[in-house]
C-alpha cells in the first residue's frame, strides 16, 4: 500500500511541521502531490500503527466500493437491493482500477463516492454541490464537475461547489501558509513530479500519445488533442440527454485530459457498467467489463523504457482505457450531432410536420374570385334564380 504510506507521511509533515513537498517515501521515492487541504485530512493516519492503518484502508475501500455500486445503481435507475449489491461488489473487486485502488491504498473510491453522492441528491437538497468542491480541494481532477454543473444549467449547485473548493484552499492557506504558496504557485504545474507520463500505468491521452509517438515528451502533439477532447467532452456534457450519461461524459473527459491518469483513477468504470446494464446493453456491458478486467497493459514489456518502444500492434493493448473513452465520446458525438439534423424520419415526428399535416388535412377550398365587382353605388346582387330552380335546390332539405 504505497500510496497509504504517502498519505501517512503527508499527515506527519503537517503534524510535525515538516516540509510537506520536500520528502519522498517508499522504494519508488514517491512525493506529496495533493493540495495542502488533503494533507490536513491525512493527519489522523498518523494516529494508528502502520499495520492497523493498512487494515483500515483495506476494509474502508471495500466498503466504499459497495457504496459506489449502490450509488451507481441509483444513478442508472436500477433497483437497489442488498443481495445484488453485495454480489456486484464482489465482482467489481476484479476490475483492474478497483483492484489497484485497494492494492495501493488509494482514495479514488472515496472521491468517486463523494462526487456521485452529491450529484445524485434530490434537486434543492441542502448544500448540494458542496461535496464536489471538497473533492476538488482534495484532488484537483473532480473540479471538472463544477464546469459540468455550469453547463447543465445547475448554477446554484456550481456556485456551492465553487464555494466548497474555495473553502478548502482557504483552510489550507490558514493552516499551512508556506506549503499553500509553494503548491499553488509552483508544485501544481509540475506534472512530471507525479510520475513518468509515458509508462503504461498512465492511461490518459498524454500516455497514449507518448507511447504511440515513442516520445517521452509529446508536447503539443498531445496538448492539442487534449484541448479538442476537452471541448468536445464539455459540449457533450451540456448536450447529452439524461443526467447519468452527461455525468459519465464529464468523468471520462476528466481522466482523459488529465496529464496523468493512473489506471486506478478509472474507477468510474463501475457506474458506466451500471448504466449500460440499465439501458439494456448486456453484451456491451460484458465487453467493457472484460476490458477493465483483462489487465492487457500489464502483460506487455514495461520495464525501463520499454513502454516507449512498443510496436504498433501492441499500442491498443497498452492504452485500452483511453481508447475506450475516446470511442465512447466519439459515438456520443455522432449520435448527438445526428439527432440535431432534420432527417426524414425525425422530421416526420417533428411538431412542424404535425402542424403542417393538420393544416393540409383540415383546410377548406378557397372560393373562386367574383367575376364582377361591387358598384360604387352599392353592393352587386346576383339576379334571383327562377322559382322552379329554387324549388329544385330545396329537394331533399325538408
HELIX and SHEET records of a PDB file:
HELIX    1   1 UNK A    2  UNK A   16  1                                  15    
HELIX    2   2 UNK A   36  UNK A   41  1                                   6    
HELIX    3   3 UNK A   42  UNK A   47  5                                   6    
HELIX    4   4 UNK A   50  UNK A   76  1                                  27    
HELIX    5   5 UNK A   82  UNK A   92  1                                  11    
HELIX    6   6 UNK A   96  UNK A  104  1                                   9    
HELIX    7   7 UNK A  108  UNK A  119  1                                  12    
HELIX    8   8 UNK A  130  UNK A  138  1                                   9    
HELIX    9   9 UNK A  140  UNK A  143  5                                   4    
HELIX   10  10 UNK A  144  UNK A  151  1                                   8    
HELIX   11  11 UNK A  155  UNK A  175  1                                  21    
HELIX   12  12 UNK A  177  UNK A  185  1                                   9    
HELIX   13  13 UNK A  187  UNK A  189  5                                   3    
HELIX   14  14 UNK A  191  UNK A  193  5                                   3    
HELIX   15  15 UNK A  205  UNK A  213  1                                   9    
HELIX   16  16 UNK A  220  UNK A  239  1                                  20    
HELIX   17  17 UNK A  243  UNK A  257  1                                  15    
HELIX   18  18 UNK A  263  UNK A  265  5                                   3    
HELIX   19  19 UNK A  269  UNK A  278  1                                  10    
HELIX   20  20 UNK A  282  UNK A  294  1                                  13    
HELIX   21  21 UNK A  296  UNK A  299  5                                   4    
HELIX   22  22 UNK A  306  UNK A  309  5                                   4    
HELIX   23  23 UNK A  312  UNK A  318  1                                   7    
HELIX   24  24 UNK A  320  UNK A  339  1                                  20    
HELIX   25  25 UNK A  344  UNK A  348  1                                   5    
HELIX   26  26 UNK A  351  UNK A  362  1                                  12    
HELIX   27  27 UNK A  387  UNK A  394  1                                   8    
END                                                                             
